[in-house]
Amino acid sequence: MIPDKDKEELRVRSIRNGSVIDHITAGNALNVLRILGITGTTTAIVSVVMNVPSKRLAFGQKDIVKIEDRELVPAEVDKIALIAPQATINIIRDYEVVQKKSVVLPDLITHVVRCPNLNCISNSAEPIYSKFRVLDSFVLRCGYCESIIDSDIATYLI
């Protein structure tokens, strides 16, 4: 018989080098992979753990993503902050955490989400990128037409 404590342990192996994205809002791990451009055809070793217990997040559950041999760059971290504002990024080298930081919502996001207003110039054939001001966690305002995204930002990810 397996002791209760062992039943509750996460059974995901440690990574030698790479990034661990922890405290992702439950249900958003796949959106994080999408933001990072990781698809089913990747050669990277990726571990995804979804809906695990969390004492830190309000709903009591979180997702975790581990990506071997890839360190996230600041632009990627900014994108993750949009859908997981309480996430932490751990950079791993030789099985040790060498850097741990919380994501911070930037003031301006460009070329990450598309405007919900189909008539917005950013949705036309013009050679411009979408840009949004971050008003609050989960609230964005288009820099061109001032349309607001205040729910399900993941729906509008480019």
ChimeraX attribute file (.defattr): number of C-alpha atoms within 10 A of each C-alpha:
attribute: neighborCount
match mode: 1-to-1
recipient: residues
	/A:1	3
	/A:2	6
	/A:3	7
	/A:4	8
	/A:5	7
	/A:6	9
	/A:7	9
	/A:8	10
	/A:9	8
	/A:10	9
	/A:11	9
	/A:12	10
	/A:13	8
	/A:14	13
	/A:15	20
	/A:16	14
	/A:17	18
	/A:18	21
	/A:19	24
	/A:20	26
	/A:21	26
	/A:22	20
	/A:23	24
	/A:24	27
	/A:25	22
	/A:26	20
	/A:27	14
	/A:28	20
	/A:29	25
	/A:30	15
	/A:31	18
	/A:32	25
	/A:33	17
	/A:34	14
	/A:35	18
	/A:36	15
	/A:37	11
	/A:38	16
	/A:39	11
	/A:40	9
	/A:41	6
	/A:42	9
	/A:43	8
	/A:44	13
	/A:45	12
	/A:46	18
	/A:47	16
	/A:48	15
	/A:49	17
	/A:50	18
	/A:51	16
	/A:52	14
	/A:53	14
	/A:54	14
	/A:55	10
	/A:56	11
	/A:57	15
	/A:58	9
	/A:59	11
	/A:60	13
	/A:61	18
	/A:62	25
	/A:63	24
	/A:64	22
	/A:65	22
	/A:66	23
	/A:67	22
	/A:68	18
	/A:69	16
	/A:70	15
	/A:71	17
	/A:72	17
	/A:73	8
	/A:74	10
	/A:75	13
	/A:76	15
	/A:77	24
	/A:78	20
	/A:79	24
	/A:80	27
	/A:81	21
	/A:82	27
	/A:83	23
	/A:84	28
	/A:85	19
	/A:86	19
	/A:87	24
	/A:88	21
	/A:89	23
	/A:90	21
	/A:91	21
	/A:92	24
	/A:93	16
	/A:94	10
	/A:95	12
	/A:96	13
	/A:97	16
	/A:98	10
	/A:99	11
	/A:100	14
	/A:101	12
	/A:102	16
	/A:103	20
	/A:104	17
	/A:105	22
	/A:106	15
	/A:107	12
	/A:108	15
	/A:109	21
	/A:110	16
	/A:111	14
	/A:112	19
	/A:113	22
	/A:114	22
	/A:115	27
	/A:116	14
	/A:117	15
	/A:118	10
	/A:119	10
	/A:120	17
	/A:121	16
	/A:122	21
	/A:123	16
	/A:124	10
	/A:125	7
	/A:126	8
	/A:127	8
	/A:128	12
	/A:129	14
	/A:130	19
	/A:131	20
	/A:132	26
	/A:133	17
	/A:134	19
	/A:135	16
	/A:136	12
	/A:137	14
	/A:138	18
	/A:139	16
	/A:140	25
	/A:141	20
	/A:142	24
	/A:143	18
	/A:144	13
	/A:145	14
	/A:146	14
	/A:147	15
	/A:148	18
	/A:149	22
	/A:150	13
	/A:151	11
	/A:152	11
	/A:153	15
	/A:154	16
	/A:155	12
	/A:156	13
	/A:157	17
	/A:158	12
